[in-house]
Amino acid sequence: MALPPAPLHELASQAGAQARFSAGLGGFPIAVDASGRTNVPWVFAAGRAAGAGGARAADSGARAGVGAADGVRAGRP
């Protein structure tokens, strides 16, 4: 068990998403834009995995969900 919880980046990293070490978070959050999209067009990340823990996690998830839905509507991967 690791405390505090650290961002889990492994799955997104295997798909090619960029993650960088953050001493403040004690792990490797995935780099995302304002809509939760990573550098891999079809990979979105939110919450602690994207460096947004606590109360910010829900907002991060909502933005990533809207971003993914917008991509589907626009016919993007």
Beta strands, then each sheet from edge to edge (+ up, - down):
end
